[in-house]
């Protein structure tokens, strides 16, 4: 079976089209042009702002003109992650999708169901001729995955309503009514390029086989972080012998738990066995420590020729200590929403840049602003102690839960009507744009919902087919149930 054969055909056909359009964060021109052309084709009012956000209006169906306006909101960009053995260019290539055992998946890359299926649902409602609804505003935001910059830059006139359905949740049967705020903290190490010792044993250590995942929604699962494992190896090795680094690399995105990392390392020739011993011991420890999803973790060592240059020993040592000391994972759980992580941090990426810079990116999240700032300060302190320059982003606001929301109560009633069971009401540790929307329109009444997506922000991302139909049925039943103005 192919995706185009799935039901409901309207939403699935649109999702297929979206997967064929390159849309990395910050490079959304092609998907934005697609949205504008779509609006013109269906003779709908469309508007684009300078931040590449797009708003499309659809009038109410006959007899529903007095219903309150509903904003259907989704983001157009996608996380671009692939397996290291996959040759794929996210700026030019079409996602290679396939169907397997009730799921839609991609071949070796992220699928982009986060949030492509939300975009498809909104477009399907705009294109439909048999769904009753009041006035509809479809809002498509840009650059969400890089820090919600499109929503942050958007003007309040792009929110011309007081009910908003965020279509960016990933568990069917749950209604999300709150989310964490977030901030990135980056450490910059400046190193001296020195001649690499020729009489050293040089090898490359590679960390692979990890599942990875969303740094918000999956942070509590105890999944392996390739950067932390690499730091653990280098720290343990440095306790046995001098360690010189020539190259280091790990992770890619601030909002993804890193799956792969590597370093080119030199040690005295007579310490060669220690490189292998430390690797074997750590591999055994990881097999005991990591969850089932990460049992395929592998530490691979291979001998390489001596490089021409290396990172000076002092900077290399400070970098290893900082990477080992930087926290990662959940730091506290919510008292208000039991079962939800309150505060966390992610050691996201390590990159060597021009100008002899090593850039270490971390991401902090919390539903409580003071705890978010406290975690930023904790991470900044580690960087400062290691002699790195520290820069923190402006960040984004959280969304305080409102359990008395009227749209929530209507949604619960509709859900029970179509499924004969009660939905779960939750808050997410992931970042949603809803907090920023509230700052621009304090009168908004919001929920977030969506079909089931697993493995978001990783090549394991997959979209449950059955949940898409259930979610679609919910949306089409909810829209005519919205109260009058």
Phi, psi and omega in degrees: 000141176255162183299322182297345180269356183282160179243143000288132189296327184298310182289322182290322178296321177292321178298319177302315180300319182295321180295342180272357182254116177300133184208054174297155178303132180085354180225061188260015185303319185291318180288326177296316178297323177298317180295318180295317178296323178299314180298316180296321179299323182263012176056048180247148177293133181224146180215139178236138177258181184291340179269009178073019170281146182235134177238128177238130180255142173229128180294163177293152172287156183307131179091352182245016185297335184271359177290153178294146180292134177249128175263120175262113190241135175209163178253149189268341183274165180224154173287132183251091178236141178217159174291149186296337180268008181257128178266104184207135178250110183291343181276344182230339188270155173265136180299133181268100185263156174203164181252133180209120173050045175085010181230150169260130184229174175237153183276093173079006180224171168298149182277325184084015172297331170271096007236033182299327180288331174292318176299316181297320180296315179297317179295323179297320178292321177296325184274344187291153177240359185234016179250126177280140179193159171279195178302134182242135168240119174263119183248121181244113184263155183255159167052039180292318188290341179272003180130024175060036187289328177296312179297324181294323183274349186291142177276157186294341180288355174273004179236061186274060179190175179236008171236128180232128173254107174280125186257038189238023175265166193229021177221104178296139183098358177239140170248123181266132182234016179189158179208166178279154167270165185214164180202145176255141176233125187239135176251134180246115176259128176257122184245159171266134176275118184238159177298137178281132180301126182281339183268013178266160171273121183250134180211163174250132174254127180239132174254124182211178176086003180275158182281322187070193179153187182282130184287352173256299186292333184251005189294336184273357188276356180072021180293149181292140175251115185301325179293320179291323178294317177299316179298321180297319178295310183296322179295313180298320180292322181294340177282347181255334183196165175298142181233128175245132177258137173252318178222153174207141182202140177193140177066175180221316192241146183294335185254019177234137173288121188294135182262334186224146177204157181204161176207146171260122193233141173240136176223159178307144186303323182282000177256011185307319183296330180296327178300320182283317181299313181298320179296314181296319180294318180292320178302316180294319179297317182296325178298328178278329190270325189275154179290171185304324182300336186247019179293344179276007179305140182222133170256114185246125177250136173218140180289139177230162176290153179299128178288167180283332183218166181214170173281136181303147190299321181297311180296318179301317180294318179295323178296315180299315180298319181294315180297323179290324185276335182299130180288157174211138176111190181286140181245351179182155182246152185288138172274333183278324181237086182307137180091357179254135174294132178273314188219141179205170173213149183233122171279096198272311186208154176228119184225139173268128184238169177300154180082022180057045178250139168245119187252120180248117184255132177233160182225128180249142178224145170195146174283347180248119187303319182294324178287326174298312180296323179297320179291321174302316180294323178298312180294318179299323180296320178298313179299316182296317178299330180272004176080021180265153169283139185240133176227133176245143179283170177292328178080186181218159187278153171278177181236110184287128182298142175235090182294348179262015180302133179291321179292330174296314182297319177295318181296320177298319179297316180294318179301313180296326180296319185267347185232350181060030174209165181269142175282161171274141176249120189225171165237151185250149174275352174287167179267130173238159183280355187300323179299320178291324179296320179297326178295327183273331179218089185297348182271000183295137172248121193226150161222162173239137179209165179180174175283177183277123175235128176247150176070025180303146180073017177216163177295353176273004182303134180210149187243123182284121185297312184299325183290333179295316179296319178297317180295317178298317178299322178296312182299316183288337175276329182289317189303316177284354181266357179296137182291165178284165182293000000 
